[in-house]
Amino acid sequence: LCFFQCDNAKGLKAFYDAIKYGPNHLMVFGGVCATVTSIIAESLKGWNLVQLSFAATTPELADKKKYPYFFRTVPSDNAVNPAILKLLKHYQWKRVGTLTQDVQRFSEVRNDLTRVLYGEDIEISDTESFSNDPCTSVKKLKGNDVRIILGQFDEEMAVKVFCCAYDEEMYGSKYQWIIPGWYENLWWESWINSSQCLSKNLLAAMEGYIGVDFEPLSSKIAKTISGRTPQQYEKEYNAKRGDGQSSKFHGYAYDGIWVIAETLQRAMKYLNDTNKHQKIEDFNYTNHKLGKIFLDAMNETNFLGVTGQVVFRNGERMGTIKFTQFQERKEVKVGEYNAVADTLEIFNNSIRFQGLEPPKDKTIIQEELRKISLPLYSILSALTILGMIMASAFLFFNIKNRNQKLIKMSSPYMNNLIILGGMLSYASIFLFGLDGSFVSEKTFETLCTVRTWILTVGYTTAFGAMFAKTWRVHAIFKNVKMKKKIIKDQKLLVIVGGMLLIDLCILICWQVVDPLRRTVEKYNMEPDPAGRDISIRPILEHCENTHMTIWLGIVYAYKGLLMLFGCFLAWETRNVSIPALNDSKYIGMSVYNVGIMCIIGAAVSFLTRDQPNVQFCIVALVIIFCSTITLCLVFVPKLITLRTNPDAATQNRRFQFTQNQKKEDSKTSTSVTSVNQASTSRLEGLQSENHRLRMKITELDKDLEEVTMQLQDTPEKTTYIKQNHYQDLNDILSIRNFTDSKDGEKAILKNHLDQNPPAQWGSSDPSRTSKDPIEDINSPEHIQRRLSLQLPILHHAYLPSIGGVDASCASPCVSPSASPRHRHVPPSFRVMVSGL
């Protein structure tokens, strides 16, 4: 019986009429429409009838509990799922997505496919379904990075799906569509008008899709049970069909007839062997025994038909599944799957993929380390080596000339520390350029800490030594009481050590509490420059910790305070006019350049943290520039001066008070270099103090006069000076530091000289004792006498602090052997150092 009309009522009536009015039927052959076939098959158990269909492919009929007497020669729609699984394994696709039309037939296939793939370690990353508009589902598939799409939909929806795929660019070398292969020839032409897609766009999206369907006829050249090969059968079928419409089920119908014949033959043989008195003609609808014999005989079917090997497994045909591919507007058979042998055959690599290789089942993300360019690292390393060679040359120069007065006065030990700090800063550049392309992850994490320590210690060593020796100059020249002040290099080393100790405390706490770790920052994916079907995800290594901002803030704050302290010292000692001692100008220039470069470098480095080459270049150039400019500002002037005029750097303006100078203007007798000529703001506050101190000068004038006369008039009669006189002299010198060094004093003296012309040296004026004591003590005679005494004392007081006269010599005349009578004082001892 064949139910060609998909009408449940008509089909069910025809079946009942045949049962009631016709002869006893041994079997039911047919059933094309799934709805009619399922109704008939469900009721066959009551009549002990076996049904064999050649066209009903609905998966619902595979339920043997509900349809125990149903068989079919055509494979079920679910039969394509094992073939799809084999194809996925062949191309090593382990991640797929499904797109299903909301129809029971397609939903059942999708559910069975999910079951098949679940046990084979193949991931279904997304499952989408739609009723009328598939575009939303297609977009979701793309959003989930689905590359292999398994579709279940009819021809009308297929046109819409591929139009959406074109709009979403889900076609080409990166995607593979696998859809049903039972569509009619040129199926898209019937539905193109119902879509808003251009024909060329639709064909572009369809290009390369793979269709999966059962094979209508076997492709093997072998004689079947009928004695014909499949090719001979097809030729004879087409000849007899003539111009009639062809059906893809004709081969299954032909094999179905042979199945029934074979089943009846086996049943007859079984009856003859077991019960010779019973025949198949004795069958009736209540004969369960014969019905069971027919059922068992059909399950034993196994022969070669025109559609391939005809075998049933639980009533389902184990047939051959074909694969076709849409190539240049036509479907081409590219392979087949044999369900009986569970084998897949691809015909001579006939599958054409849009790319050079099969699409990937997902976007292959290849992490690529953004590393520092080797040529850039080589160039900057070469510049660093040149800087270290320059620093070594400065070190050799400093050590070789350490006994030269110019170098000795500039503290050679501190200069060595400045060079050491510069070389440590240079060395950190090599470590900043080592990343994951050169060292392992563990080594990189260690380098994070090492390079931070080296750069920090190098900075503090260089600038700490520079500021320490500037502090010594400041401490000496700002000694208001004019007391002898000796500051040796050991004390400066202690100061630098204290600065380094603070650094070490910060770094150790940093390392213990929150150490630097290697972190990896991942950036957005980028297409492969070589055009491969992969995406590049750049990654970048960083040295970071949990509280990075806090620790950097502490380090920057400490270094900033150190720089401000250096600026203060440079400003305070700016008027010290001994070039060998005064580096204030160069310190200011160095601090300015280092500060500006560090600020610019830090900002640019932060903005370019995702570009390691640019960041490393900026950091390295900043370190090279800062270290080089600092070393050059400290040593190049000394080198030039030592080669041209070494004495000028250690000398101040000399004052020689002789009687030949009486011809000069009287103002030159009182010209003493001020320690801070530019500090006019302090003058007003000190004027009142000057007046008080001048009064004290008047009180001590008598003692000064006595000492002066002993030194100049009767030196041969004096063997030594009492100790209390030297104490008086120290008091006087301290007072003169406030009086003679101020511009206001010069104005008072000038006014006094204008009103009272200077008397001749040694002349006696009877009216002199009646003059104002302040005016008398500032007379030219007293000034010249005091200067002749002050100059050698001041010179001896300062020279020990800079490595000159032995520090044990506290005064020029401390003992009889050191008195003017027993020792000749060289003329250079009468030079007062500027700024005292």
C-alpha positions in Angstrom: 0.0 0.0 0.0 1.3 3.4 -0.9 0.0 6.6 0.7 0.8 9.3 -1.8 -1.5 11.9 -0.4 -0.4 13.4 2.9 -3.8 13.3 4.4 -4.1 11.4 7.6 -7.8 10.7 7.2 -7.6 9.4 3.7 -4.6 7.3 4.5 -6.1 5.8 7.6 -9.4 5.0 5.7 -7.5 3.4 2.8 -5.7 1.2 5.3 -8.9 0.1 7.1 -10.7 -0.6 3.8 -7.8 -2.8 2.6 -7.9 -4.7 5.9 -11.6 -5.2 5.9 -12.5 -5.7 2.3 -9.4 -7.0 0.7 -7.6 -10.3 1.1 -5.3 -11.1 3.9 -2.2 -9.0 3.5 1.1 -10.4 4.7 2.9 -7.0 4.9 2.4 -3.3 4.3 4.8 -1.7 1.7 4.9 2.0 1.5 4.3 5.2 3.4 5.8 8.4 2.1 4.4 11.1 4.2 5.7 11.0 7.8 2.4 11.9 9.4 0.3 9.2 7.6 3.1 6.6 7.9 3.4 7.2 11.7 -0.3 6.7 12.3 -0.4 3.5 10.2 2.8 2.1 11.8 1.6 2.7 15.3 -1.6 0.6 14.7 0.2 -2.4 12.9 0.9 -4.3 16.1 -2.8 -5.0 16.5 -2.9 -6.8 13.1 0.5 -8.5 13.3 1.5 -6.7 10.1 5.1 -5.7 9.2 5.4 -2.4 7.4 8.3 -1.5 5.1 8.7 2.1 3.9 11.1 3.3 1.2 10.6 7.1 1.6 9.7 7.9 5.2 12.8 9.5 6.7 11.4 11.1 9.8 13.4 10.2 12.9 10.3 9.7 14.9 9.7 6.3 13.3 13.0 5.0 14.8 11.3 4.5 18.2 11.0 0.7 18.3 8.9 0.8 21.5 6.2 2.8 19.7 6.7 1.3 16.2 8.0 -2.3 16.7 6.7 -3.6 13.3 8.1 -0.7 11.2 11.1 -1.0 8.8 12.4 1.2 6.1 15.0 0.8 3.3 15.8 4.5 3.2 18.0 5.8 5.9 16.5 8.0 8.6 17.3 11.7 8.7 19.3 10.8 11.9 21.5 8.5 9.8 23.4 11.6 8.6 24.6 12.3 12.1 27.2 9.5 12.3 28.4 10.6 8.9 28.7 14.2 10.1 30.6 13.0 13.2 33.1 11.1 10.9 33.6 14.3 8.8 34.3 16.4 11.9 36.8 13.9 13.1 38.4 13.8 9.7 39.2 17.5 9.7 39.7 17.6 13.5 36.9 20.0 14.1 36.1 19.8 17.8 34.0 22.9 18.3 30.8 23.4 16.4 27.5 25.3 16.6 24.0 24.4 15.4 21.4 26.5 13.7 17.9 24.8 13.5 14.6 25.7 12.1 11.8 25.4 14.6 10.2 22.3 13.0 9.9 19.0 14.7 11.7 17.1 11.9 14.8 19.3 12.2 14.6 19.6 16.0 14.7 15.8 16.2 17.8 15.6 14.0 19.5 18.3 16.1 18.7 16.5 19.4 20.1 13.2 18.0 23.2 15.0 16.8 23.8 16.5 20.2 23.6 13.0 21.7 26.1 11.7 19.1 28.6 14.5 19.6 28.4 14.5 23.3 30.0 11.2 23.7 32.8 12.0 21.2 34.4 14.9 23.0 33.1 17.5 20.4 31.9 20.7 21.9 28.7 22.3 20.7 29.6 25.9 21.7 26.2 27.4 20.7 22.8 26.1 19.8 20.5 28.5 18.0 17.0 28.1 16.6 14.7 30.4 14.6 11.2 30.4 13.2 11.2 33.0 10.4 14.2 35.4 10.7 17.5 33.6 11.2 19.7 36.8 11.2 19.6 37.2 15.0 20.7 33.6 15.5 23.4 34.0 12.9 24.8 37.1 14.6 24.9 35.2 17.9 26.8 32.4 16.3 29.4 34.8 15.1 29.5 36.5 18.5 30.4 33.1 20.1 33.1 32.6 17.5 31.4 29.6 15.9 33.3 28.6 12.7 31.7 25.2 11.9 27.9 25.6 11.6 25.6 22.5 11.4 22.3 23.7 9.9 18.9 22.0 9.8 16.4 24.0 7.7 14.5 23.8 4.5 15.2 25.5 1.2 13.2 28.6 1.9 15.0 29.2 5.2 18.3 28.3 3.6 18.1 31.3 1.3 17.5 33.6 4.3 20.3 32.0 6.3 22.9 32.6 3.7 21.7 36.1 3.1 22.3 36.8 6.8 25.6 35.0 6.7 26.7 37.3 3.9 25.6 40.4 5.9 27.6 39.1 8.9 30.6 38.1 6.8 30.2 34.5 8.0 31.5 32.9 4.8 34.7 32.3 3.0 37.9 30.8 4.2 37.2 31.1 8.0 33.7 29.4 8.0 32.3 26.0 7.0 28.5 25.4 6.6 27.1 21.8 6.7 23.5 21.6 5.8 21.0 19.0 4.5 21.8 17.7 1.1 18.3 16.7 0.0 17.4 20.1 -1.5 16.2 20.1 -5.1 18.6 21.0 -7.9 19.0 24.8 -8.2 16.9 25.1 -5.1 18.0 28.8 -4.4 16.5 30.1 -7.7 13.0 29.3 -6.4 13.4 31.4 -3.3 15.8 34.2 -4.2 12.9 36.6 -4.9 11.5 36.1 -1.4 14.7 37.5 0.2 16.3 40.9 0.2 19.6 39.5 -1.0 21.2 39.9 -4.3 21.8 36.7 -6.3 25.6 37.3 -6.4 25.8 37.9 -2.7 23.8 34.7 -2.0 26.0 32.6 -4.2 29.1 34.1 -2.6 27.8 33.1 0.8 26.8 29.6 -0.4 30.1 28.9 -2.1 31.7 25.9 -0.4 28.9 24.6 1.8 28.7 20.9 2.3 25.4 19.0 1.9 24.8 15.7 3.7 22.1 13.2 2.4 21.6 9.5 1.8 23.0 8.1 -1.5 20.1 7.3 -4.0 22.2 4.7 -5.8 25.4 3.0 -5.0 28.5 4.2 -6.8 30.2 0.8 -6.7 30.3 -1.2 -9.8 29.2 -4.6 -8.6 26.3 -7.0 -9.4 23.5 -6.7 -6.9 20.9 -9.3 -5.8 19.0 -8.6 -9.0 22.0 -9.5 -11.2 22.4 -5.9 -12.3 24.9 -3.3 -11.3 23.6 0.0 -9.9 24.6 1.7 -13.2 22.7 -0.9 -15.3 19.7 -0.5 -13.1 19.7 3.3 -13.4 20.0 3.1 -17.1 17.1 0.7 -17.4 15.1 2.8 -15.0 15.6 6.0 -17.0 14.7 4.2 -20.2 11.4 3.0 -18.8 10.7 6.3 -17.0 10.9 8.3 -20.2 9.9 11.9 -19.6 8.3 11.2 -16.3 9.5 12.9 -13.1 12.3 11.1 -11.3 12.3 10.3 -7.6 15.4 9.9 -5.5 13.6 7.1 -3.7 13.2 4.8 -6.7 16.3 2.7 -5.8 15.1 2.2 -2.2 11.7 1.2 -3.5 13.4 -1.3 -5.8 15.5 -2.7 -3.0 12.4 -2.7 -0.8 10.7 -5.2 -3.1 13.7 -7.4 -2.8 13.6 -7.1 1.0 10.0 -8.3 1.0 10.9 -11.2 -1.3 13.8 -12.2 0.8 11.8 -12.0 3.9 9.0 -14.2 2.6 11.5 -16.7 1.2 13.2 -17.0 4.6 9.8 -17.3 6.3 8.8 -20.1 4.0 12.0 -21.8 4.5 11.7 -21.5 8.3 8.1 -23.0 8.1 9.3 -25.8 6.0 12.1 -26.7 8.3 10.1 -26.4 11.5 6.4 -27.0 10.7 5.7 -28.6 7.4 1.9 -28.4 7.9 1.9 -24.6 8.1 2.3 -22.3 5.2 2.5 -18.5 4.8 -0.9 -18.6 3.1 -2.3 -19.6 6.5 -1.4 -16.1 7.9 -4.2 -14.0 9.3 -4.3 -10.8 11.4 -4.7 -12.7 14.6 -1.9 -15.2 13.9 0.9 -13.8 16.2 3.2 -16.7 15.5 3.5 -16.1 11.7 3.6 -12.3 12.4 6.6 -12.9 14.6 8.3 -15.1 12.0 7.9 -12.4 9.3 9.3 -9.8 11.8 12.4 -11.9 12.6 13.0 -12.8 8.9 13.0 -9.1 7.9 15.5 -8.3 10.7 17.9 -10.9 9.1 17.9 -9.1 5.8 21.4 -8.6 4.4 22.2 -8.3 0.7 23.7 -6.0 -1.8 21.1 -3.8 -3.5 21.3 -1.0 -6.0 21.4 1.4 -3.0 24.3 -0.4 -1.4 24.3 -3.1 1.3 20.9 -3.6 2.7 21.1 -4.2 6.4 18.7 -3.4 9.3 19.7 -2.5 12.8 16.7 -2.2 15.1 14.6 -1.7 12.0 16.8 1.2 10.7 18.6 0.9 7.4 22.3 1.1 7.6 22.9 2.8 4.3 25.4 5.0 2.5 25.6 8.8 3.1 26.9 11.0 0.5 28.7 14.4 0.8 28.3 17.1 -1.8 29.9 20.5 -2.0 28.6 23.6 -3.7 31.3 24.6 -6.1 30.8 27.2 -8.8 27.0 27.2 -8.7 26.6 23.4 -8.7 26.8 20.6 -6.3 29.6 18.2 -6.6 29.9 14.8 -4.9 33.1 14.9 -2.8 32.7 11.8 -0.5 30.6 9.1 1.1 30.1 7.4 4.4 29.4 3.7 4.7 27.3 3.1 7.8 27.9 -0.6 7.7 31.7 -0.4 7.8 31.7 3.0 9.5 34.1 4.4 7.0 34.5 7.8 5.4 35.9 8.2 1.9 36.8 11.6 0.4 37.3 11.5 -3.3 40.8 12.6 -4.3 40.7 15.6 -2.0 37.9 17.0 -4.1 36.7 19.2 -1.3 37.6 22.8 -2.1 38.1 25.1 0.9 38.1 28.8 0.4 41.5 29.1 2.0 44.7 27.2 1.7 43.6 24.8 4.4 40.4 23.7 6.1 38.8 26.3 8.3 39.7 26.2 12.0 36.9 25.2 14.4 37.5 28.4 16.3 39.6 31.5 16.2 43.1 30.3 16.9 44.6 32.8 19.3 48.3 32.8 19.2 49.8 34.8 22.0 52.7 36.8 20.8 55.1 38.5 23.2 55.7 42.1 22.4 59.5 42.1 22.8 62.2 44.6 22.5 63.9 44.7 19.1 67.3 43.1 19.1 68.8 45.9 16.9 67.4 48.6 19.2 68.8 46.8 22.2 72.2 46.5 20.5 72.3 50.2 19.6 71.4 51.4 23.1 73.7 48.9 24.7 76.5 50.2 22.5 75.7 53.8 23.7 75.7 52.5 27.3 79.1 50.9 26.8 80.4 54.2 25.5 79.0 56.0 28.5 80.7 53.5 30.8 84.0 53.9 29.0 83.7 57.7 29.5 82.9 57.1 33.2 86.0 54.9 33.4 88.1 57.6 31.8 86.9 60.1 34.4 87.7 57.6 37.1 91.2 57.2 35.8 91.6 60.9 35.6 90.4 61.4 39.1 92.6 58.8 40.6 95.7 59.8 38.6 95.4 63.5 39.6 94.1 63.0 43.1 97.1 64.7 44.6 96.7 67.8 42.4 95.5 70.7 44.4 92.5 71.2 42.0 91.3 67.6 42.4 92.2 67.4 46.0 90.1 70.5 46.9 87.1 68.9 44.9 87.1 65.8 47.2 88.4 63.0 45.0 86.7 60.3 47.1 83.3 61.9 46.5 84.1 62.2 42.8 84.7 58.4 42.7 81.3 57.8 44.3 79.7 60.1 41.7 81.3 58.0 38.9 80.3 54.7 40.7 76.7 55.9 40.8 76.8 56.8 37.1 78.1 53.4 36.2 75.4 51.7 38.2 72.8 53.7 36.4 74.4 52.8 33.1 74.4 49.1 34.1 70.6 49.2 34.8 70.0 49.8 31.0 71.2 46.3 30.2 68.7 44.8 32.6 65.8 47.0 31.4 66.3 45.6 27.9 66.0 41.9 28.9 62.5 40.5 28.5 60.9 37.2 27.9 62.6 36.8 24.5 66.0 36.7 26.2 65.4 35.2 29.7 62.9 32.8 31.3 59.9 33.9 33.3 61.6 33.2 36.7 64.7 35.1 35.6 62.6 38.0 34.4 60.9 38.2 37.8 64.3 38.4 39.5 65.5 41.1 37.1 62.5 43.2 38.1 63.9 43.5 41.6 67.6 43.7 40.6 67.3 46.5 38.1 65.1 48.6 40.5 67.8 48.2 43.2 70.7 49.1 40.9 69.1 52.2 39.5 67.9 53.4 42.9 71.3 52.9 44.5 73.1 54.4 41.6 71.1 57.5 41.6 71.5 58.0 45.4 75.2 57.3 45.2 75.9 59.8 42.5 73.8 62.7 43.7 74.3 61.9 47.4 78.1 62.3 46.9 77.6 65.4 44.9 75.4 67.0 47.5 77.5 65.8 50.4 80.7 67.6 49.2 78.6 70.7 48.5 77.2 70.6 52.0 80.8 70.7 53.3 81.5 73.8 51.3 78.2 75.3 52.7 79.1 74.3 56.3 82.5 76.0 56.1 81.6 79.1 54.2 78.5 79.7 56.2 80.4 79.4 59.6 79.4 82.8 61.0 81.6 82.6 64.1 84.7 82.0 61.9 85.7 79.1 64.1 88.0 76.5 62.6 85.8 73.8 61.0 87.3 70.5 59.8 85.0 68.2 57.8 86.9 65.2 56.6 85.9 62.8 53.8 85.0 60.1 56.3 82.1 62.3 57.5 80.9 62.8 54.0 81.0 59.0 53.4 78.8 58.6 56.5 76.3 61.1 55.0 76.2 59.2 51.7 75.9 55.9 53.6 73.0 57.4 55.5 71.3 58.2 52.3 71.9 54.7 50.9 70.6 53.3 54.2 67.3 55.0 53.7 67.2 53.6 50.2 67.9 50.1 51.4 65.2 50.4 54.1 62.7 51.3 51.5 63.8 48.7 49.0 63.9 45.9 51.7 60.4 46.8 53.0 59.2 46.8 49.4 60.7 43.4 48.7 59.4 41.8 51.9 55.9 43.3 52.0 55.0 43.6 48.4 57.7 42.2 46.0 57.7 42.9 42.3 56.1 40.1 40.2 56.0 39.3 36.6 52.6 40.2 35.2 51.2 39.7 31.7 49.0 42.2 30.1 46.9 41.0 27.2 45.7 43.2 24.4 42.9 43.0 21.8 43.4 40.4 19.1 44.9 41.5 15.8 44.8 39.8 12.4 47.8 37.8 11.4 50.2 39.9 9.3 51.0 36.8 7.2 47.4 36.2 6.3 47.0 32.9 8.2 43.6 32.0 9.7 44.8 32.9 13.2 44.5 35.9 15.4 47.4 37.4 17.2 46.9 38.4 20.8 49.8 40.6 21.9 51.0 40.2 25.4 53.4 42.3 27.3 55.4 41.6 30.4 55.4 44.0 33.3 57.1 44.3 36.7 54.2 45.1 39.1 52.9 44.4 42.5 49.7 45.1 44.4 50.5 48.5 45.7 52.8 49.7 43.0 51.6 53.4 43.2 52.3 53.6 46.9 55.9 52.3 46.7 56.7 54.4 43.7 55.3 57.4 45.5 57.6 56.8 48.5 60.7 56.4 46.2 59.8 59.5 44.2 59.2 61.5 47.3 62.5 60.6 48.8 64.4 61.3 45.6 62.5 64.6 45.2 63.5 65.7 48.6 67.1 64.8 47.8 67.0 66.9 44.7 65.5 69.9 46.6 68.2 69.6 49.2 70.8 69.7 46.4 69.2 72.8 44.9 69.2 74.5 48.3 72.9 73.8 48.8 73.7 75.0 45.3 71.9 78.2 45.9 73.5 78.8 49.3 77.0 78.3 47.9 76.5 80.1 44.6 78.8 83.0 45.7 81.8 80.9 46.8 84.3 82.1 44.2 86.8 79.3 44.4 86.1 77.2 41.3 87.7 74.1 42.7 85.2 74.2 45.6 82.1 75.7 44.1 80.1 73.3 41.9 76.8 75.0 42.6 76.4 76.1 39.0 77.0 72.6 37.6 74.8 71.1 40.3 72.0 73.4 39.4 72.4 72.5 35.7 72.6 68.8 36.5 69.5 68.9 38.8 67.6 70.9 36.2 68.4 68.5 33.3 67.8 65.4 35.4 64.6 66.7 36.8 63.2 67.7 33.4 64.3 64.6 31.7 62.9 62.3 34.4 59.5 64.0 34.3 59.3 63.9 30.5 60.6 60.3 30.5 58.2 59.1 33.1 55.2 60.6 31.3 56.2 59.3 27.9 57.1 55.9 29.3 53.7 55.6 31.0 51.9 56.6 27.8 53.8 54.1 25.7 53.7 51.2 28.1 52.0 49.1 25.4 54.9 49.7 23.1 58.0 48.1 24.6 60.4 49.3 22.0 59.4 52.9 22.5 59.3 52.6 26.2 62.7 51.0 26.5 64.2 53.6 24.1 62.8 56.4 26.2 64.0 54.9 29.5 67.4 54.1 28.2 68.0 57.5 26.6 66.8 59.3 29.8 69.3 57.3 31.9 72.1 57.8 29.4 71.5 61.5 29.1 71.1 62.1 32.8 74.2 60.1 33.7 76.3 61.5 31.0 75.4 65.2 31.6 76.0 64.8 35.3 79.4 63.2 34.9 80.4 65.8 32.2 79.3 68.7 34.3 81.3 67.5 37.2 84.5 66.4 35.5 84.9 68.2 32.1 85.4 71.7 33.7 88.0 70.2 36.0 89.8 68.5 33.1 89.8 71.7 31.1 91.0 73.8 34.0 93.7 71.3 34.9 95.1 71.4 31.3 94.9 75.2 30.9 95.3 77.0 34.3 95.3 74.8 37.3 96.2 77.5 39.8 93.4 79.8 38.9 90.8 77.3 40.1 92.3 77.2 43.6 92.9 80.9 44.0 90.7 83.7 45.1 91.4 87.4 44.6 94.6 88.1 46.6 95.0 91.1 48.9 98.4 92.4 49.7 98.5 95.3 52.1 101.7 97.2 51.6 102.6 100.8 51.9 102.6 101.1 48.1 98.8 100.7 48.2 98.5 104.0 50.0 98.5 105.7 46.6 95.2 103.9 45.7 91.8 105.1 46.7 91.2 104.8 50.5 88.2 102.5 49.8 90.5 99.7 48.7 91.9 99.4 52.2 88.5 98.2 53.4 87.6 96.0 50.4 86.9 92.5 51.8 85.0 90.1 49.7 81.5 89.5 51.1 80.4 85.9 51.7 76.9 86.7 50.4 77.0 90.0 48.4 73.6 89.3 46.9 71.9 88.7 50.2 70.8 92.3 50.7 67.6 91.2 52.4 69.7 90.1 55.4 71.4 93.5 55.7 68.5 95.3 57.3 68.1 92.7 60.0 71.9 92.7 60.8 72.4 96.5 61.0 71.3 96.7 64.6 73.5 93.8 65.4 76.4 95.6 63.7 76.0 98.5 66.0 76.2 96.3 69.1 79.2 94.5 67.9 81.0 97.7 67.0 80.6 98.8 70.6 82.2 95.6 71.6 85.1 96.3 69.2 85.6 99.6 71.0 85.9 97.7 74.3 88.4 95.3 72.9 90.4 97.9 71.0 92.9 98.3 73.8 93.8 94.6 73.7 94.0 94.6 69.9 96.3 97.6 69.9 98.7 95.9 72.3 98.8 92.7 70.2 99.3 94.7 67.0 102.2 96.6 68.4 103.8 93.4 69.6 103.5 91.8 66.2 104.7 94.7 64.1 106.8 97.1 66.2 108.7 94.8 68.6 108.6 91.2 67.3 112.1 90.4 68.5 111.1 91.1 72.1 108.1 88.9 72.2 108.6 85.2 72.4 104.9 84.2 72.5 101.4 85.7 72.9 99.3 84.9 75.9 96.5 82.5 75.3 93.9 85.0 76.5 95.0 87.4 73.8 94.2 84.8 71.2 90.8 84.4 72.7 90.3 88.1 72.3 91.5 87.8 68.7 89.0 85.1 68.0 86.2 87.3 69.5 87.3 90.2 67.3 87.4 88.0 64.2 83.9 86.8 64.9 82.7 90.3 65.3 84.4 91.4 62.1 82.6 88.7 60.2 79.4 90.7 60.8 80.9 94.2 60.4 83.5 94.1 57.7 81.5 91.9 55.4 78.4 94.1 55.0 77.9 96.9 52.5 76.4 99.0 55.3 79.8 99.0 57.1 81.4 100.3 53.9 79.0 103.1 53.8 79.7 104.1 57.5 83.5 103.8 56.9 83.2 106.0 53.8 81.3 108.6 55.7 83.9 108.5 58.4 86.8 108.9 56.0 85.1 111.8 54.3 84.6 113.7 57.6 88.1 112.8 59.0 91.0 112.5 56.5 93.3 109.6 57.3 96.3 110.4 59.3 99.8 109.4 58.4 100.9 106.0 59.6 102.6 106.4 63.0 101.8 110.0 63.5 100.6 111.2 66.9 97.5 113.2 67.2 96.8 114.6 70.7 93.1 115.0 69.9 92.8 111.4 69.0 91.9 110.2 72.4 89.0 112.5 72.5 87.3 111.1 69.4 84.4 108.7 69.3 85.6 105.2 70.0 83.7 103.7 67.1 85.2 106.2 64.6 88.7 105.6 66.1 88.6 101.8 65.7 87.6 102.2 62.1 90.4 104.4 61.2 92.7 103.3 58.3 95.6 102.7 60.6 93.5 100.3 62.8 92.0 98.6 59.7 95.4 97.9 58.2 96.8 96.6 61.4 93.9 94.3 61.9 94.0 92.9 58.4 97.7 92.1 58.7 96.8 90.0 61.7 93.5 88.5 60.4 94.7 87.2 57.1 97.2 84.6 58.3 94.8 83.5 61.1 91.9 83.0 58.7 94.1 81.2 56.2 95.3 78.8 58.8 91.8 78.3 60.1 90.4 77.2 56.7 93.2 75.3 55.0 93.0 72.2 57.3 89.3 71.7 56.3 90.2 71.4 52.6 93.4 69.4 52.9 95.9 72.3 53.2 97.8 73.1 56.4 97.8 70.4 59.0 94.8 70.6 61.2 97.0 70.5 64.3 98.0 74.1 63.6 95.2 75.9 65.3 96.8 79.4 64.9 99.8 80.8 63.2 101.5 81.6 66.5 100.5 78.9 68.9 104.0 78.3 70.3 107.3 80.0 70.4 108.5 77.8 67.5 105.5 79.0 65.4 105.9 82.7 66.3 107.0 85.2 63.7 110.4 85.3 65.5 111.2 81.6 65.0 109.4 81.0 61.7 109.2 82.9 58.5 105.7 83.3 57.2 105.4 83.0 53.4 103.6 85.8 51.6 100.9 83.5 50.5 99.7 83.1 54.1 98.6 86.7 54.0 95.9 85.9 51.4 92.3 85.9 52.8 90.0 83.3 51.1 87.0 84.8 49.4 83.8 84.3 51.2 85.1 83.9 54.7 
